[in-house]
Amino acid sequence: MDALTLDVGAVVLTSEGREVSRAELLAGERGYQALLVFCPELELVLGSKLCAGDILESAGKLELLEQVMASLPESVTHLTLRCDIASDHHALMDFCQNPESRTENLRRFGMVDFVIGAQQEIEEFRDEIERTAAQRWQMVRPEKSAKSSLECAELNHVPAWALQRSESEAWRFVGTRYALPGEFGLGHDECMARDGQPAYRLSMYISNMPNPKPAAPGDAGLAMDAVEMVRFAHERSSLDKNLYAALKQSMAEGPLPSGGLGANAAWWHLAALAMNLTVLILQESDAFDRDDTYSEGA
């Protein structure tokens, strides 16, 4: 397998194992940032880290990502990153985009494709999202879904921090909107009903993956339209929820065992290791069952 997807996730946990928001953390709630890097193709956690809650989220994710990339076998030559990030994301995107920004042993991966949920960009993109023509919005969820009102659109607005980039570093900005009941969207990521349109909850994704084009010899990486990109990003969100739920419940990772960071970090690593061992045992068991069936058929 020469190409892998890396899903980087983070939650803030209290010592009791309760998940809290960063706003609660800033308000005085004591917590820890629990970071994971999960590979869906391998169904394994490739990296885990528990750090103090006041550590900048992007810094913790970037450090863990570097460790995971350094541990991958030489046969892996291309990576795709999916994550949401609540704080500064520019360093992480530069790290993915520019191989020269990495240490020599990590340059072999070339440009790392990324789809990053950047909710903190909503304020800058709000006007562009609201004035995007109705015909440019596309349905994201399949028609059979009860939540079929999630839409997405490519946005023309380029923020000031991205204007200085070369054409080879052109990034895409995709907005999504989800219709809300009533007329008032009062949150920082919501807009009010107007001009016959409902109130919406808004979100943002940034990616360096190109729009679909005919494949050329030697082309690497993925090409996705806006709908495919949002669905691809949402796959990570679903995996994140299931993964953290399994760690907190199945692997005895409920209340953390200590009030100290070191002991809790060791416990977090052991929980991730136990999950990987369980997955590997199940994979080997399935392979054994298949081999046994083939043998009987022969």
N, C-alpha and C positions, 0 to 999 in steps of 0.2 A: 504494500500500500504506500504510494508515494505522495498522496495528498490527504491532509487531515483538517478537520474543523476543530477549533478550540473555542469553547464557550466559557467565558470568564464571568463569574457571578460573585455577588457580595451581599451579605445581609449584616445588620447590626443586631447583636444579641446581648441581653443582660446576663448576669450570672445565673439567673433562674431559667435561662433558655428562652426567654420571651423576646420576640422580634420587635424592635422599635425603629422609628424613623430617625434620620439624621437630625431633623428639627428637634425631636425629643432629646437627642444626645446633646445638642447645643444648648438646650434648656437646662441641662444639669443631670440628666439620666446617665448613669455609668454603664458603659457597654463595651463590647469588643466587635471589631470588624472581622467577620468570618468569610474568607475568600476561598474560592475553588476554581480550578480549571478542569473542565470536563470535556472529554472527546467522545462525541456521539457515535462515531464509526467503531471505536474500540469498546464503548460502553464503560469506560474507566475514568476515574478521577486521576488526572496526571499531575496535579499540584494542589496543595492546600496550605493555608496560612491563617493564623489567628493573630491579630495585632490590636494595639490600643485603638479605641474608638475615635480618638482625635487625630489619627494619622490621615493625611490626605488620601482619599480613596484611589485616585489615579496613580499615585506613587506606589501604593501597595500592589495594585494590579499589574503595573509595569514591571516591578521587581519579580513578582511571581511568574509572569509571562516569560521573562528572560530565563529564569531557572528551568521552566518547562521546556522551552525551545532548546536549551543547551543539553537536555537529557534525551532528546529524540534521536533515533538511529539515523545513520547517513542515508538510508533509503528514502526517508521523508524529505521531499524537496519543495513542497508547496503547502502553505497554510492559509486558512481563512479564519478570521477572528470575528466572533459575535459577542457583544456585551452592551450593557447599559452603564452609563456613568453619570454621577450626580455632580461631580466637581470637574476641575480642569481636565479636558480631554485632548488638548492639542499635543501634548508630549506623547501620548499614546498613539495618536494618528501619525505623527511624524516618525515615530519608531517603526510603525508598520510600513509607511510609504517609502522611507529612505533607508536602504540597506547600509549605507555609509554611516548612519547614525548609531549603528550597533557595533558590538565587539566583533572581531574578525571571525570567530567561530559561528556567529549567528547570521553572517551575510549570505551564506549559501542558500537561504530560503528566498532570496530576492525580495520583491515587493510582496508584502502580506496583504491579501484582500481583507477588507473589514466592513462590517455594518455595525455602527455604534448608535445606540439610542441616546440622544442628547437633549433631554427635556429642558435643560437650562438655556437652550437656544430659543425657546418658544417666544419670549418677549420680542426678540429681534425679528422673528419670522411671522409674527401674528398678522401684521397688515398684509403680507404677501399671501398667507393662507386664506385670509378672509376675502381677498379680491380675486383669487384664482377662479377662472370661469368654470361654470357648472359642468360643461362638457369635458373638462380635463380630469374630473374626479372619476376614479374607477373603484368598483366594489372589490373589497379585499377578501371577505369571507365567502365561502361557497353558499349558493342560494338556499341549500337545505338547512343552513345554520340559523338558529333563532336570533343570533346577533349579526344579522346581515347588513347592518347600517354602517359598518366600519368602511371608510373610503380612504383612498390615498391619491396623491398627485405629485408629480415632479414640480419643484419650485424653481422659478427663474432667479430669485433673489440670491446674490452672493454676498456674504458678510464681509466687512472690511478686512478682517484678519485673513481671509482666504484670497483676496484680490491679488496679492503679491506672488502667488504661486504660478509656476509655469503651466503651459497647456498640458504637459505630460503628467502634471499633478492635479488635474481637474477633478474636483470632488462633486458628488451629486448630493442634493438636499431634497429629501422626500418628506412631505407632511402627511399626517393622517388626521381624520376627524371622525368623531363618533357622536351621533345625534343624542341629545339629552332630553328628558321630559321637561316640559315647562319652557319658559322664555328666558330665564336668567342663568347665565354661566358665570358664577362668581369667583371661581378659583383662578389662580395665576395661569393655569393651562386651559382655561375655558373662555369662550366668547358668547356674547348674548345673541338671542334671536333677533333677526332684522331682515327686511326686504323679503318676507315670506319664507325665510330659511329658519330652521330650528336653532336652538343653542347647541354648541358643540364642545366636546372635550378634544383638545388638540395634542398631538405629539410629533416628534421630529426624529428623523434618522439621517445620518451622514454616512456616505460610502464612497470608496474609491473604485468600486466595481463598475465596469462599463455597461451601457445599454446593450441589449443583444445585437450581435452582428454576425455575419457569416464567419465560421471558424476558419482561421488561416493556419497553415502548417507551423508548428512550433508555438502556437498560442497557449498561454498558461492562464490559470485562474478561471473565474466564473463570469458570466455575463447574465444580468437579470434586468427585467423591466421593473417598474415600481411595485406592482402587485407581488411579483415573485420575491422581491427584496423584503417587503414587509412580512410576508408569510414566512420567509426564511428567518427573519429576526424573531418572529413570534414563536417559532419552534424552540429557540433558546429559552424564552421566557417560561414555556411549559416545562421544559426539562429542568430548569432552575427550581421551580416550585416543587416538583417531584423529588429532586435530588436532596434539597434541604429538608423536606418533610421526612424522607427516609433516614437521613443522618440524625435528625432530632428525635425520631420515634423508634425505628427499627434497630438502630445502632446505639441505643442508650445515650444518645446525644441530646438529652433534654436539659435538665439543670446542669450547668457546668460544675465540675467537682470542687472548684476552689475559688477563692477571691484573688488569686494571683495569676498574672498573665502567663508565666512559664508553664505552670501545671495545666492550665486550660488549653494552651497551645498544643502541648503534648497530647492531651485528650482528643483534641480536634483532629490531629494527624492520625492517631490510632483509629478513630471512627472512620476516617476516609480509607485507611488501609484495610480495615475489616470489611468495608463495603466492596472494595476491589477484590479481595479474596473470595467473597461470596459470589460475585459476578463471574470470576474465573472458574470457580468450582462448577457453577451452573452451566457455563459454556462448555467445559470439558465433559460434563454429564450429558449434555445434549449431543455433543459430537460422538460420545461413546454409544449412545442409544442409536444414532443414525448408522454408525459403523456396524453395530450388532444387527440392525434391520437389514442392511445390505448383505451381510454375511449369510443370514437366514435365507434371503431371497436367492442368493447364488446357489 
